[in-house]
Amino acid sequence: MQPASGGLHFFSCRATEDRAAKLAVVAVMALTKSDKADNGEKRLTLMGHLEELRQRLIKSVIAVGVGTAISFMFTQQIFQLLKSRAEGVELIYTEVPELLGTYIKVAFVSGLVLAMPVLVYQLVMFVAPALTPKEKRWLYLLMPGVVLSFITGAAFAFFLVIPPALKFLLTFGIEIAKPQIKVGNYVSVVTNLVFYIGLAFEAPLIVYFLAKIRIIKPRLLTRYRKYAFVGAFVAAAFITPTPDPINQSLVAVPLIALYEVSILLAKLAWRGVPQG
C-alpha cells in the first residue's frame, strides 16, 4: 500500500496534466461550456457555439474594417512617419499597381493595430467560459497590459531597432551601387519588424497568466533557458532584414531579457505554491 503522500503526488500530477491539456483544447472547452436553463443544467449545442464564434469573427472583421477606413484617411501621414526612419532615401515603384497596393496595405495594417483591443476582447470573451471564475479575473486584469506591451514593443522596434538596421542596409556597399528602394519592400520590412517585436513583448504577461492558472512551471522555463537563448538569435535572424550581428543583437538581447522576465513572473505566480 502506497503512502498517503504518494497518492497526493499522483493526484497533483494528474491535476497538472489536466491543466496542460486545457491549453491545447481551450477552444474545444469554450465550445462545450454550459449555461443555466429553467429546467436545470443545459449544455449548449456545438452549432450554438459555432454560431457564437461566427458572431465574434464578424465583429472582429467589422472592427478591422472600421479601423482600416479611419486609417485610410491618414495614410499619407502614416507614410511620412514610416519614411522618417530612413531620411534622405527616395522610394520608388516599378509596377503600375504597386503604389496603390502598398497604400492599401499601410491602411490595413494600421487598421489592424487600431482594432487590436477589440480583437483581443473578442478572443477573450470566447475563451473565457472554459476558465474558472478566478482565472477569468486574471485574464481580464491582464488584457490592458497585453495591449500596452504590444505598443511598447512596436515603439521599441520603430525608434531603436529600425534606424540602425536601415542605416546598415542602405550604406553597405554604397561605393558599388546606389540604393533604389521599392516602396513595397520598404513598407514590408518596417511593418514586419514592428509587428513581430511587438508580439514578442507580450510574452512575459502571457507566461505569467499561464503560470497563474498552473499550465507553465518556472522550472520548465529555467530548464530550457539555453535553448531559448539560441532561439532568440535564430528569431532575430528572421525578424531583422540585416545579416550583421550588431543589428541582430538589438533584437536578440531584448528577446533574451523578455525570457528572463517571463521566468521571474512565472516564479511570482507560483510563489507559495508547491510545484509538485
C-alpha positions as CSV (number, residue, x, y, z in Angstrom):
1,M,0.0,0.0,0.0
2,Q,1.4,3.3,-1.1
3,P,1.9,6.1,1.5
4,A,-0.7,8.9,1.5
5,S,1.9,11.4,0.2
6,G,2.4,9.2,-2.8
7,G,-1.3,9.3,-3.5
8,L,-1.4,13.1,-3.2
9,H,1.6,13.4,-5.5
10,F,-0.3,11.2,-8.1
11,F,-3.4,13.3,-8.0
12,S,-1.2,16.5,-8.1
13,C,0.4,15.2,-11.2
14,R,-2.9,14.4,-12.8
15,A,-4.2,17.8,-12.0
16,T,-1.2,19.4,-13.6
17,E,-1.7,17.2,-16.7
18,D,-5.3,18.3,-16.9
19,R,-4.2,22.0,-16.7
20,A,-1.7,21.4,-19.5
21,A,-4.4,19.7,-21.6
22,K,-6.6,22.8,-21.2
23,L,-4.1,24.9,-23.2
24,A,-4.3,22.6,-26.2
25,V,-8.1,22.2,-26.2
26,V,-9.2,25.6,-24.8
27,A,-11.2,26.3,-27.9
28,V,-13.0,23.0,-27.6
29,M,-13.7,23.6,-24.0
30,A,-15.1,27.0,-24.9
31,L,-17.4,25.2,-27.3
32,T,-18.6,22.9,-24.5
33,K,-19.5,25.4,-21.8
34,S,-22.8,25.0,-20.1
35,D,-25.5,27.5,-19.3
36,K,-28.3,27.6,-16.8
37,A,-31.7,26.8,-18.1
38,D,-35.1,26.9,-16.4
39,N,-35.2,23.1,-16.2
40,G,-31.8,22.8,-14.7
41,E,-28.3,22.4,-16.2
42,K,-28.4,22.6,-20.0
43,R,-25.4,22.1,-22.3
44,L,-25.4,24.3,-25.4
45,T,-25.1,22.5,-28.7
46,L,-22.0,22.6,-30.8
47,M,-23.9,24.6,-33.5
48,G,-24.8,27.2,-30.9
49,H,-21.2,27.8,-30.0
50,L,-20.1,27.8,-33.7
51,E,-22.8,30.5,-34.1
52,E,-21.2,32.4,-31.3
53,L,-17.8,32.0,-32.9
54,R,-19.2,33.3,-36.2
55,Q,-20.7,36.4,-34.4
56,R,-17.4,37.2,-32.8
57,L,-15.5,36.8,-36.1
58,I,-18.0,39.1,-37.8
59,K,-17.5,41.7,-35.0
60,S,-13.7,41.4,-35.4
61,V,-13.9,41.8,-39.2
62,I,-16.1,44.9,-38.7
63,A,-13.6,46.3,-36.2
64,V,-10.8,45.8,-38.7
65,G,-12.8,47.4,-41.5
66,V,-13.7,50.4,-39.4
67,G,-10.0,50.8,-38.3
68,T,-8.9,50.5,-41.9
69,A,-11.4,53.1,-43.1
70,I,-10.2,55.5,-40.4
71,S,-6.5,54.8,-41.2
72,F,-7.1,55.3,-44.9
73,M,-7.9,58.9,-44.2
74,F,-4.5,59.4,-42.6
75,T,-2.4,57.0,-44.8
76,Q,-0.4,59.9,-46.2
77,Q,0.7,61.0,-42.7
78,I,1.4,57.3,-41.8
79,F,3.6,57.0,-44.9
80,Q,5.6,60.1,-43.9
81,L,6.0,58.6,-40.4
82,L,7.3,55.3,-41.9
83,K,9.7,57.2,-44.2
84,S,11.1,59.1,-41.3
85,R,13.1,56.1,-40.3
86,A,15.2,56.4,-43.4
87,E,15.7,60.1,-44.0
88,G,17.1,61.1,-47.4
89,V,16.0,57.9,-49.2
90,E,13.8,58.3,-52.2
91,L,11.3,55.5,-52.5
92,I,10.3,54.2,-56.0
93,Y,7.8,51.8,-57.5
94,T,8.4,49.8,-60.7
95,E,5.0,48.3,-61.3
96,V,1.8,50.1,-62.1
97,P,-0.4,48.9,-59.2
98,E,2.5,48.7,-56.7
99,L,2.0,52.1,-55.0
100,L,-1.8,51.6,-54.7
101,G,-1.3,48.2,-53.3
102,T,1.2,49.5,-50.7
103,Y,-1.1,52.3,-49.9
104,I,-3.9,49.9,-49.1
105,K,-1.5,47.6,-47.1
106,V,-0.5,50.5,-44.9
107,A,-4.1,51.4,-44.3
108,F,-5.0,47.8,-43.5
109,V,-2.0,47.2,-41.1
110,S,-2.8,50.5,-39.3
111,G,-6.5,49.4,-39.1
112,L,-5.4,46.1,-37.6
113,V,-3.4,47.9,-34.9
114,L,-6.4,50.2,-34.2
115,A,-8.7,47.2,-33.9
116,M,-6.4,45.1,-31.7
117,P,-8.2,45.9,-28.4
118,V,-11.5,44.7,-30.0
119,L,-9.8,41.6,-31.4
120,V,-8.3,40.8,-28.0
121,Y,-11.6,41.3,-26.3
122,Q,-13.5,39.1,-28.7
123,L,-10.9,36.3,-28.3
124,V,-11.0,36.6,-24.5
125,M,-14.8,36.6,-24.4
126,F,-14.9,33.4,-26.5
127,V,-12.3,31.5,-24.5
128,A,-13.4,32.8,-21.0
129,P,-16.2,30.2,-20.4
130,A,-13.5,27.5,-20.4
131,L,-11.9,29.1,-17.4
132,T,-12.7,29.2,-13.7
133,P,-14.0,32.5,-12.2
134,K,-10.6,33.1,-10.6
135,E,-8.8,32.5,-13.9
136,K,-11.2,34.9,-15.7
137,R,-10.4,37.7,-13.2
138,W,-6.7,37.3,-14.0
139,L,-7.4,37.2,-17.7
140,Y,-9.5,40.4,-17.6
141,L,-6.9,42.2,-15.5
142,L,-4.1,41.3,-17.9
143,M,-5.9,42.3,-21.1
144,P,-4.9,46.0,-21.0
145,G,-1.3,45.0,-20.1
146,V,-1.1,42.8,-23.2
147,V,-2.2,45.6,-25.5
148,L,0.2,48.0,-23.8
149,S,3.1,45.5,-24.1
150,F,2.5,45.3,-27.8
151,I,2.6,49.1,-28.2
152,T,5.8,49.2,-26.1
153,G,7.4,46.6,-28.3
154,A,6.3,48.3,-31.5
155,A,7.7,51.6,-30.3
156,F,11.0,49.9,-29.3
157,A,11.3,48.5,-32.8
158,F,10.3,51.7,-34.5
159,F,12.6,54.0,-32.6
160,L,15.6,51.8,-31.6
161,V,15.8,48.8,-33.9
162,I,14.8,50.1,-37.4
163,P,17.0,53.2,-37.7
164,P,20.4,51.3,-37.2
165,A,19.2,48.4,-39.3
166,L,18.2,50.6,-42.2
167,K,21.4,52.6,-41.9
168,F,23.5,49.4,-42.3
169,L,21.5,48.1,-45.2
170,L,21.4,51.4,-47.1
171,T,25.1,52.3,-46.7
172,F,26.6,48.8,-47.2
173,G,28.5,48.8,-50.5
174,I,27.4,52.3,-51.3
175,E,30.6,52.8,-53.3
176,I,29.5,50.0,-55.6
177,A,25.8,50.9,-56.3
178,K,23.3,53.5,-55.1
179,P,20.2,52.2,-53.4
180,Q,16.8,52.5,-55.1
181,I,14.3,51.1,-52.7
182,K,10.9,50.0,-53.8
183,V,8.2,51.4,-51.6
184,G,6.5,48.0,-51.2
185,N,9.7,46.4,-50.0
186,Y,10.4,49.2,-47.6
187,V,7.0,49.1,-46.0
188,S,7.2,45.3,-45.6
189,V,10.5,45.5,-43.8
190,V,9.3,48.2,-41.4
191,T,5.9,46.7,-40.6
192,N,7.3,43.2,-40.1
193,L,9.8,44.5,-37.6
194,V,7.2,46.5,-35.7
195,F,4.7,43.7,-35.7
196,Y,6.9,40.8,-34.6
197,I,8.8,42.6,-32.0
198,G,5.5,44.0,-30.6
199,L,4.2,40.4,-30.3
200,A,7.4,39.3,-28.5
201,F,6.9,42.0,-25.9
202,E,3.6,40.4,-25.0
203,A,5.3,37.1,-24.0
204,P,6.0,37.9,-20.3
205,L,2.4,38.7,-19.4
206,I,1.1,35.6,-21.4
207,V,3.6,33.4,-19.5
208,Y,2.5,35.0,-16.2
209,F,-1.1,34.2,-16.9
210,L,-0.3,30.6,-17.9
211,A,1.7,30.2,-14.8
212,K,-1.1,31.7,-12.7
213,I,-3.5,29.0,-14.0
214,R,-0.8,26.4,-13.4
215,I,-0.1,25.4,-17.0
216,I,3.5,26.5,-17.1
217,K,6.0,26.0,-14.3
218,P,9.1,28.2,-13.7
219,R,11.5,25.2,-13.5
220,L,10.4,24.2,-17.0
221,L,11.3,27.6,-18.3
222,T,14.6,27.5,-16.5
223,R,15.4,24.1,-17.8
224,Y,15.0,25.3,-21.4
225,R,16.8,28.6,-20.9
226,K,19.9,27.7,-23.1
227,Y,17.6,26.7,-25.9
228,A,15.6,29.9,-25.6
229,F,18.8,31.9,-25.9
230,V,19.7,30.1,-29.1
231,G,16.1,30.5,-30.3
232,A,16.3,34.3,-29.6
233,F,19.2,34.7,-32.1
234,V,17.5,32.5,-34.6
235,A,14.3,34.5,-34.4
236,A,16.4,37.7,-34.6
237,A,17.9,36.4,-37.8
238,F,14.4,36.0,-39.3
239,I,13.0,39.3,-37.9
240,T,15.8,41.6,-38.9
241,P,16.5,42.2,-42.5
242,T,20.2,42.6,-41.9
243,P,22.8,39.8,-41.5
244,D,25.2,41.7,-39.3
245,P,25.4,40.5,-35.7
246,I,25.1,44.0,-34.2
247,N,21.7,44.7,-35.5
248,Q,20.6,41.1,-34.8
249,S,21.8,41.6,-31.2
250,L,19.5,44.6,-31.0
251,V,16.6,42.2,-31.3
252,A,18.1,39.1,-29.7
253,V,19.2,40.7,-26.5
254,P,15.7,42.1,-25.7
255,L,14.2,38.8,-26.5
256,I,16.5,37.1,-24.0
257,A,15.7,39.8,-21.5
258,L,12.0,39.2,-22.1
259,Y,12.5,35.4,-21.5
260,E,14.2,36.2,-18.2
261,V,11.4,38.5,-17.2
262,S,9.0,35.7,-18.1
263,I,10.8,33.3,-15.7
264,L,10.6,35.9,-12.9
265,L,6.9,36.5,-13.4
266,A,6.3,32.7,-13.5
267,K,8.1,32.3,-10.2
268,L,6.0,35.2,-8.8
269,A,2.8,33.4,-10.0
270,W,3.9,30.2,-8.3
271,R,5.1,31.9,-5.1
272,G,3.9,30.0,-2.0
273,V,2.5,27.1,-4.1
274,P,4.4,23.8,-4.3
275,Q,5.2,22.9,-7.9
276,G,4.9,19.1,-7.4
